[in-house]
Amino acid sequence: MPETALTRHVLYVEDDRINIVLMEEVFRRLPGWSLDCVEDGAQALHALRECRPDLLLIDMNLPDMNGLELLARLRTETPHAELLPCVALSADALPEQIAGALAAGFMAYWLKPIDVVQLAQALHELGTTEQ
């Protein structure tokens, strides 16, 4: 899909190759959105110094840090990311895990496997509220 001035960018932080491939397939079908993927927190922090995505999707269990630590670090180490919308992704459905992520500043907590309809609806809502 060719990028236009209206293309919104998502950075997906995920270490599981299968989840990355699934998300890439989903985004191929979403007009107006592009996806970049990195596999750990350090790569995410580096990428955020170079780009300004419209949304950050963060797996909560990364090889080098958990999602809560990554969120805290990106908020302090990357000034332009202070207000960046961030969504936690995890297979962990414990209420205290979800509550902790939301209290830490994630705007949402999506359970894996990802509900593709929920993802498309959330992106649509984000796209229409930021225009």
Protein Blocks (a to p, Z undefined) as FASTA:
>chain_A
ZZdfklccdddddfbfklmmmmmmmmmmmghiacdddfbfklmmmmmmmpccfbdcddfb
dfkbcfklmmmmmmmmmmklmmgccddddfblcfklmmmmmmnopabdcdddddfklmmm
mmmmmmmmmZZ
